[in-house]
Amino acid sequence: MKHLKVGGLMTDDVVSALPRTSFRDAAKLLAEHDIGGVPVVDADDHVVGVVCASDLLARRALTARDGWPAVRR
């Protein structure tokens, strides 16, 4: 049985976001690239976190439940 390694699944053409990327722009990145998450990088391209579609959906659900604006403009 051959074991698959994560290196065989990953891509080197990485889409990333900055901490100041808006909620809306993060959602656009996920949709436009048909991906489930993006690494968030600082000015030196060091990963400081990851935002995934479920994070955005959870935030949207919380803001809708509490009557907060879902997206700041």
Distance bins in CASP14 RR format, pairs under 12 A and 6 or more apart:
PFRMAT RR
TARGET T0000
AUTHOR 0000-0000-0000
RMODE 2
METHOD distances of the structure
MODEL  1
2 8 0 0 0 0 0 1 0 0 0 0 0
4 10 0 0 0 0 0 1 0 0 0 0 0
10 35 0 0 0 0 0 1 0 0 0 0 0
10 39 0 0 0 0 0 1 0 0 0 0 0
11 33 0 0 0 0 0 1 0 0 0 0 0
11 34 0 0 0 0 0 1 0 0 0 0 0
11 35 0 0 0 0 1 0 0 0 0 0 0
11 38 0 0 0 0 0 1 0 0 0 0 0
11 39 0 0 0 0 0 1 0 0 0 0 0
13 33 0 0 0 0 1 0 0 0 0 0 0
13 35 0 0 0 0 0 1 0 0 0 0 0
14 29 0 0 0 0 0 1 0 0 0 0 0
14 33 0 0 0 0 0 1 0 0 0 0 0
14 35 0 0 0 0 1 0 0 0 0 0 0
14 37 0 0 0 0 0 1 0 0 0 0 0
14 38 0 0 0 0 1 0 0 0 0 0 0
14 39 1 0 0 1 0 0 0 0 0 0 0
14 40 0 0 0 0 0 1 0 0 0 0 0
14 41 0 0 0 0 1 0 0 0 0 0 0
14 45 0 0 0 0 1 0 0 0 0 0 0
14 47 0 0 0 0 1 0 0 0 0 0 0
14 50 0 0 0 0 0 1 0 0 0 0 0
15 21 0 0 0 0 0 1 0 0 0 0 0
15 25 0 0 0 0 0 1 0 0 0 0 0
15 26 0 0 0 0 0 1 0 0 0 0 0
15 28 0 0 0 0 0 1 0 0 0 0 0
15 29 1 0 1 0 0 0 0 0 0 0 0
15 30 0 0 0 0 1 0 0 0 0 0 0
15 31 0 0 0 0 0 1 0 0 0 0 0
15 32 0 0 0 0 1 0 0 0 0 0 0
15 33 1 0 1 0 0 0 0 0 0 0 0
15 34 0 0 0 0 0 1 0 0 0 0 0
15 35 1 0 0 1 0 0 0 0 0 0 0
15 36 0 0 0 0 0 1 0 0 0 0 0
15 37 0 0 0 0 1 0 0 0 0 0 0
15 38 1 0 1 0 0 0 0 0 0 0 0
15 39 0 0 0 0 1 0 0 0 0 0 0
15 40 0 0 0 0 0 1 0 0 0 0 0
15 41 0 0 0 0 0 1 0 0 0 0 0
15 50 0 0 0 0 0 1 0 0 0 0 0
15 51 0 0 0 0 0 1 0 0 0 0 0
16 25 0 0 0 0 0 1 0 0 0 0 0
16 26 0 0 0 0 0 1 0 0 0 0 0
16 29 0 0 0 0 1 0 0 0 0 0 0
16 30 0 0 0 0 0 1 0 0 0 0 0
16 33 0 0 0 0 0 1 0 0 0 0 0
16 35 0 0 0 0 0 1 0 0 0 0 0
16 37 0 0 0 0 1 0 0 0 0 0 0
16 38 1 0 1 0 0 0 0 0 0 0 0
16 39 1 0 1 0 0 0 0 0 0 0 0
16 40 1 0 0 1 0 0 0 0 0 0 0
16 41 1 0 1 0 0 0 0 0 0 0 0
16 42 0 0 0 0 0 1 0 0 0 0 0
16 43 0 0 0 0 0 1 0 0 0 0 0
16 45 1 0 0 1 0 0 0 0 0 0 0
16 46 0 0 0 0 0 1 0 0 0 0 0
16 47 0 0 0 0 1 0 0 0 0 0 0
16 48 0 0 0 0 0 1 0 0 0 0 0
16 49 0 0 0 0 1 0 0 0 0 0 0
16 50 0 0 0 0 1 0 0 0 0 0 0
16 51 0 0 0 0 1 0 0 0 0 0 0
17 23 0 0 0 0 0 1 0 0 0 0 0
17 24 0 0 0 0 0 1 0 0 0 0 0
17 25 1 0 0 1 0 0 0 0 0 0 0
17 26 1 0 1 0 0 0 0 0 0 0 0
17 27 0 0 0 0 0 1 0 0 0 0 0
17 28 0 0 0 0 0 1 0 0 0 0 0
17 29 1 0 0 1 0 0 0 0 0 0 0
17 30 0 0 0 0 1 0 0 0 0 0 0
17 33 0 0 0 0 0 1 0 0 0 0 0
17 35 0 0 0 0 0 1 0 0 0 0 0
17 37 0 0 0 0 1 0 0 0 0 0 0
17 38 1 0 1 0 0 0 0 0 0 0 0
17 39 1 0 0 1 0 0 0 0 0 0 0
17 40 1 0 1 0 0 0 0 0 0 0 0
17 41 1 0 0 1 0 0 0 0 0 0 0
17 42 0 0 0 0 0 1 0 0 0 0 0
17 45 0 0 0 0 0 1 0 0 0 0 0
17 47 0 0 0 0 0 1 0 0 0 0 0
17 48 0 0 0 0 0 1 0 0 0 0 0
17 49 0 0 0 0 1 0 0 0 0 0 0
17 50 0 0 0 0 1 0 0 0 0 0 0
17 51 1 0 0 1 0 0 0 0 0 0 0
17 52 0 0 0 0 0 1 0 0 0 0 0
17 55 0 0 0 0 0 1 0 0 0 0 0
17 56 0 0 0 0 0 1 0 0 0 0 0
18 25 0 0 0 0 1 0 0 0 0 0 0
18 26 0 0 0 0 1 0 0 0 0 0 0
18 29 0 0 0 0 0 1 0 0 0 0 0
18 38 0 0 0 0 0 1 0 0 0 0 0
18 39 0 0 0 0 0 1 0 0 0 0 0
18 40 1 0 0 1 0 0 0 0 0 0 0
18 41 1 0 0 1 0 0 0 0 0 0 0
18 42 1 0 0 1 0 0 0 0 0 0 0
18 43 0 0 0 0 1 0 0 0 0 0 0
18 44 0 0 0 0 0 1 0 0 0 0 0
18 45 0 0 0 0 0 1 0 0 0 0 0
18 46 0 0 0 0 0 1 0 0 0 0 0
18 47 0 0 0 0 0 1 0 0 0 0 0
18 48 0 0 0 0 1 0 0 0 0 0 0
18 49 0 0 0 0 0 1 0 0 0 0 0
18 51 0 0 0 0 0 1 0 0 0 0 0
19 26 0 0 0 0 0 1 0 0 0 0 0
19 38 0 0 0 0 0 1 0 0 0 0 0
19 39 0 0 0 0 0 1 0 0 0 0 0
19 40 1 0 1 0 0 0 0 0 0 0 0
19 41 0 0 0 0 1 0 0 0 0 0 0
19 42 1 0 0 1 0 0 0 0 0 0 0
19 43 0 0 0 0 1 0 0 0 0 0 0
19 46 0 0 0 0 0 1 0 0 0 0 0
19 47 0 0 0 0 0 1 0 0 0 0 0
19 48 1 0 0 1 0 0 0 0 0 0 0
19 49 0 0 0 0 1 0 0 0 0 0 0
19 50 0 0 0 0 0 1 0 0 0 0 0
19 51 0 0 0 0 1 0 0 0 0 0 0
20 26 0 0 0 0 0 1 0 0 0 0 0
20 40 0 0 0 0 1 0 0 0 0 0 0
20 41 0 0 0 0 0 1 0 0 0 0 0
20 42 0 0 0 0 0 1 0 0 0 0 0
20 43 0 0 0 0 0 1 0 0 0 0 0
20 48 0 0 0 0 0 1 0 0 0 0 0
20 72 0 0 0 0 0 1 0 0 0 0 0
21 27 0 0 0 0 0 1 0 0 0 0 0
21 28 0 0 0 0 1 0 0 0 0 0 0
21 29 1 0 0 1 0 0 0 0 0 0 0
21 30 0 0 0 0 0 1 0 0 0 0 0
21 38 0 0 0 0 1 0 0 0 0 0 0
21 39 0 0 0 0 0 1 0 0 0 0 0
21 40 1 0 0 1 0 0 0 0 0 0 0
21 41 0 0 0 0 0 1 0 0 0 0 0
21 48 0 0 0 0 0 1 0 0 0 0 0
21 49 0 0 0 0 0 1 0 0 0 0 0
21 51 0 0 0 0 1 0 0 0 0 0 0
21 56 0 0 0 0 0 1 0 0 0 0 0
22 28 0 0 0 0 1 0 0 0 0 0 0
22 29 0 0 0 0 0 1 0 0 0 0 0
22 51 0 0 0 0 0 1 0 0 0 0 0
22 56 0 0 0 0 0 1 0 0 0 0 0
22 59 0 0 0 0 0 1 0 0 0 0 0
22 70 0 0 0 0 0 1 0 0 0 0 0
22 71 1 0 0 1 0 0 0 0 0 0 0
22 72 1 0 0 1 0 0 0 0 0 0 0
22 73 0 0 0 0 1 0 0 0 0 0 0
23 29 0 0 0 0 0 1 0 0 0 0 0
23 30 0 0 0 0 0 1 0 0 0 0 0
23 51 0 0 0 0 1 0 0 0 0 0 0
23 55 0 0 0 0 1 0 0 0 0 0 0
23 56 1 0 0 1 0 0 0 0 0 0 0
23 57 0 0 0 0 0 1 0 0 0 0 0
23 58 0 0 0 0 0 1 0 0 0 0 0
23 59 1 0 0 1 0 0 0 0 0 0 0
23 60 0 0 0 0 1 0 0 0 0 0 0
23 62 0 0 0 0 0 1 0 0 0 0 0
23 63 0 0 0 0 1 0 0 0 0 0 0
23 68 0 0 0 0 0 1 0 0 0 0 0
23 69 0 0 0 0 0 1 0 0 0 0 0
23 70 1 0 0 1 0 0 0 0 0 0 0
23 71 1 0 1 0 0 0 0 0 0 0 0
23 72 1 0 0 1 0 0 0 0 0 0 0
23 73 0 0 0 0 0 1 0 0 0 0 0
24 30 0 0 0 0 0 1 0 0 0 0 0
24 31 0 0 0 0 0 1 0 0 0 0 0
24 56 0 0 0 0 1 0 0 0 0 0 0
24 59 0 0 0 0 0 1 0 0 0 0 0
24 60 0 0 0 0 0 1 0 0 0 0 0
24 69 0 0 0 0 0 1 0 0 0 0 0
24 70 0 0 0 0 1 0 0 0 0 0 0
24 71 1 0 1 0 0 0 0 0 0 0 0
24 72 0 0 0 0 1 0 0 0 0 0 0
24 73 0 0 0 0 1 0 0 0 0 0 0
25 31 0 0 0 0 0 1 0 0 0 0 0
25 32 0 0 0 0 0 1 0 0 0 0 0
25 38 0 0 0 0 0 1 0 0 0 0 0
25 40 0 0 0 0 0 1 0 0 0 0 0
25 51 0 0 0 0 0 1 0 0 0 0 0
25 56 0 0 0 0 0 1 0 0 0 0 0
25 71 0 0 0 0 0 1 0 0 0 0 0
25 72 0 0 0 0 0 1 0 0 0 0 0
25 73 0 0 0 0 0 1 0 0 0 0 0
26 32 0 0 0 0 0 1 0 0 0 0 0
26 33 0 0 0 0 0 1 0 0 0 0 0
26 35 0 0 0 0 0 1 0 0 0 0 0
26 36 0 0 0 0 0 1 0 0 0 0 0
26 37 0 0 0 0 1 0 0 0 0 0 0
26 38 1 0 0 1 0 0 0 0 0 0 0
26 39 0 0 0 0 0 1 0 0 0 0 0
26 40 0 0 0 0 1 0 0 0 0 0 0
26 50 0 0 0 0 0 1 0 0 0 0 0
26 51 1 0 1 0 0 0 0 0 0 0 0
26 52 0 0 0 0 1 0 0 0 0 0 0
26 53 0 0 0 0 1 0 0 0 0 0 0
26 55 0 0 0 0 1 0 0 0 0 0 0
26 56 1 0 0 1 0 0 0 0 0 0 0
26 57 0 0 0 0 0 1 0 0 0 0 0
26 59 0 0 0 0 1 0 0 0 0 0 0
26 60 0 0 0 0 0 1 0 0 0 0 0
26 71 0 0 0 0 0 1 0 0 0 0 0
27 33 0 0 0 0 0 1 0 0 0 0 0
27 35 0 0 0 0 0 1 0 0 0 0 0
27 36 0 0 0 0 0 1 0 0 0 0 0
27 37 0 0 0 0 0 1 0 0 0 0 0
27 38 0 0 0 0 0 1 0 0 0 0 0
27 51 0 0 0 0 1 0 0 0 0 0 0
27 52 0 0 0 0 0 1 0 0 0 0 0
27 53 0 0 0 0 1 0 0 0 0 0 0
27 55 0 0 0 0 0 1 0 0 0 0 0
27 56 1 0 1 0 0 0 0 0 0 0 0
27 57 0 0 0 0 1 0 0 0 0 0 0
27 59 0 0 0 0 0 1 0 0 0 0 0
27 60 0 0 0 0 1 0 0 0 0 0 0
27 70 0 0 0 0 0 1 0 0 0 0 0
27 71 0 0 0 0 1 0 0 0 0 0 0
28 34 0 0 0 0 0 1 0 0 0 0 0
28 35 0 0 0 0 0 1 0 0 0 0 0
28 38 0 0 0 0 0 1 0 0 0 0 0
28 56 0 0 0 0 0 1 0 0 0 0 0
28 71 0 0 0 0 0 1 0 0 0 0 0
29 35 1 0 0 1 0 0 0 0 0 0 0
29 36 0 0 0 0 1 0 0 0 0 0 0
29 37 0 0 0 0 1 0 0 0 0 0 0
29 38 1 0 1 0 0 0 0 0 0 0 0
29 39 0 0 0 0 0 1 0 0 0 0 0
29 40 0 0 0 0 0 1 0 0 0 0 0
29 51 0 0 0 0 1 0 0 0 0 0 0
29 52 0 0 0 0 0 1 0 0 0 0 0
29 53 0 0 0 0 0 1 0 0 0 0 0
29 56 0 0 0 0 0 1 0 0 0 0 0
30 36 1 0 1 0 0 0 0 0 0 0 0
30 37 1 0 1 0 0 0 0 0 0 0 0
30 38 1 0 0 1 0 0 0 0 0 0 0
30 50 0 0 0 0 0 1 0 0 0 0 0
30 51 0 0 0 0 1 0 0 0 0 0 0
30 52 1 0 0 1 0 0 0 0 0 0 0
30 53 1 0 1 0 0 0 0 0 0 0 0
30 54 0 0 0 0 0 1 0 0 0 0 0
30 55 0 0 0 0 0 1 0 0 0 0 0
30 56 1 0 0 1 0 0 0 0 0 0 0
30 57 0 0 0 0 0 1 0 0 0 0 0
31 37 0 0 0 0 0 1 0 0 0 0 0
31 38 0 0 0 0 0 1 0 0 0 0 0
31 53 0 0 0 0 1 0 0 0 0 0 0
31 56 0 0 0 0 0 1 0 0 0 0 0
32 38 0 0 0 0 0 1 0 0 0 0 0
33 53 0 0 0 0 0 1 0 0 0 0 0
34 53 0 0 0 0 0 1 0 0 0 0 0
35 50 0 0 0 0 0 1 0 0 0 0 0
35 51 0 0 0 0 0 1 0 0 0 0 0
35 52 0 0 0 0 1 0 0 0 0 0 0
35 53 0 0 0 0 1 0 0 0 0 0 0
36 50 0 0 0 0 1 0 0 0 0 0 0
36 51 0 0 0 0 1 0 0 0 0 0 0
36 52 1 0 1 0 0 0 0 0 0 0 0
36 53 1 0 1 0 0 0 0 0 0 0 0
36 54 0 0 0 0 1 0 0 0 0 0 0
36 55 0 0 0 0 1 0 0 0 0 0 0
36 56 0 0 0 0 1 0 0 0 0 0 0
36 57 0 0 0 0 0 1 0 0 0 0 0
37 49 0 0 0 0 0 1 0 0 0 0 0
37 50 1 0 0 1 0 0 0 0 0 0 0
37 51 1 0 0 1 0 0 0 0 0 0 0
37 52 1 0 1 0 0 0 0 0 0 0 0
37 53 1 0 0 1 0 0 0 0 0 0 0
37 54 0 0 0 0 1 0 0 0 0 0 0
37 55 0 0 0 0 1 0 0 0 0 0 0
37 56 0 0 0 0 1 0 0 0 0 0 0
37 57 0 0 0 0 0 1 0 0 0 0 0
38 47 0 0 0 0 0 1 0 0 0 0 0
38 48 0 0 0 0 0 1 0 0 0 0 0
38 49 0 0 0 0 1 0 0 0 0 0 0
38 50 1 0 0 1 0 0 0 0 0 0 0
38 51 1 0 1 0 0 0 0 0 0 0 0
38 52 1 0 0 1 0 0 0 0 0 0 0
38 53 0 0 0 0 1 0 0 0 0 0 0
38 55 0 0 0 0 0 1 0 0 0 0 0
38 56 0 0 0 0 0 1 0 0 0 0 0
39 45 0 0 0 0 1 0 0 0 0 0 0
39 46 0 0 0 0 1 0 0 0 0 0 0
39 47 1 0 1 0 0 0 0 0 0 0 0
39 48 0 0 0 0 1 0 0 0 0 0 0
39 49 1 0 0 1 0 0 0 0 0 0 0
39 50 1 0 1 0 0 0 0 0 0 0 0
39 51 0 0 0 0 1 0 0 0 0 0 0
39 52 0 0 0 0 0 1 0 0 0 0 0
40 46 0 0 0 0 0 1 0 0 0 0 0
40 47 1 0 0 1 0 0 0 0 0 0 0
40 48 1 0 1 0 0 0 0 0 0 0 0
40 49 1 0 1 0 0 0 0 0 0 0 0
40 50 1 0 0 1 0 0 0 0 0 0 0
40 51 1 0 1 0 0 0 0 0 0 0 0
40 52 0 0 0 0 0 1 0 0 0 0 0
40 55 0 0 0 0 0 1 0 0 0 0 0
41 47 1 0 1 0 0 0 0 0 0 0 0
41 48 1 0 0 1 0 0 0 0 0 0 0
41 49 0 0 0 0 1 0 0 0 0 0 0
41 50 0 0 0 0 0 1 0 0 0 0 0
41 51 0 0 0 0 0 1 0 0 0 0 0
42 48 1 0 1 0 0 0 0 0 0 0 0
42 49 0 0 0 0 1 0 0 0 0 0 0
49 55 0 0 0 0 0 1 0 0 0 0 0
50 56 0 0 0 0 0 1 0 0 0 0 0
51 57 0 0 0 0 0 1 0 0 0 0 0
51 58 0 0 0 0 0 1 0 0 0 0 0
51 59 0 0 0 0 1 0 0 0 0 0 0
52 58 0 0 0 0 1 0 0 0 0 0 0
52 59 0 0 0 0 0 1 0 0 0 0 0
53 59 0 0 0 0 0 1 0 0 0 0 0
53 60 0 0 0 0 0 1 0 0 0 0 0
54 60 0 0 0 0 0 1 0 0 0 0 0
54 61 0 0 0 0 0 1 0 0 0 0 0
55 61 0 0 0 0 0 1 0 0 0 0 0
55 62 0 0 0 0 0 1 0 0 0 0 0
56 62 0 0 0 0 0 1 0 0 0 0 0
56 63 0 0 0 0 0 1 0 0 0 0 0
56 70 0 0 0 0 0 1 0 0 0 0 0
56 71 0 0 0 0 0 1 0 0 0 0 0
57 63 0 0 0 0 0 1 0 0 0 0 0
57 64 0 0 0 0 0 1 0 0 0 0 0
57 70 0 0 0 0 0 1 0 0 0 0 0
58 64 0 0 0 0 0 1 0 0 0 0 0
58 65 0 0 0 0 0 1 0 0 0 0 0
58 70 0 0 0 0 0 1 0 0 0 0 0
59 65 0 0 0 0 0 1 0 0 0 0 0
59 66 0 0 0 0 0 1 0 0 0 0 0
59 68 0 0 0 0 1 0 0 0 0 0 0
59 69 0 0 0 0 0 1 0 0 0 0 0
59 70 0 0 0 0 1 0 0 0 0 0 0
59 71 0 0 0 0 1 0 0 0 0 0 0
59 72 0 0 0 0 0 1 0 0 0 0 0
60 66 0 0 0 0 0 1 0 0 0 0 0
60 67 0 0 0 0 0 1 0 0 0 0 0
60 68 0 0 0 0 0 1 0 0 0 0 0
60 69 0 0 0 0 0 1 0 0 0 0 0
60 70 1 0 1 0 0 0 0 0 0 0 0
60 71 0 0 0 0 1 0 0 0 0 0 0
61 67 0 0 0 0 0 1 0 0 0 0 0
61 68 0 0 0 0 0 1 0 0 0 0 0
61 70 0 0 0 0 1 0 0 0 0 0 0
62 68 1 0 0 1 0 0 0 0 0 0 0
62 69 0 0 0 0 0 1 0 0 0 0 0
62 70 0 0 0 0 1 0 0 0 0 0 0
63 69 1 0 0 1 0 0 0 0 0 0 0
63 70 1 0 1 0 0 0 0 0 0 0 0
63 71 0 0 0 0 1 0 0 0 0 0 0
63 72 0 0 0 0 1 0 0 0 0 0 0
64 70 1 0 0 1 0 0 0 0 0 0 0
64 71 0 0 0 0 0 1 0 0 0 0 0
END
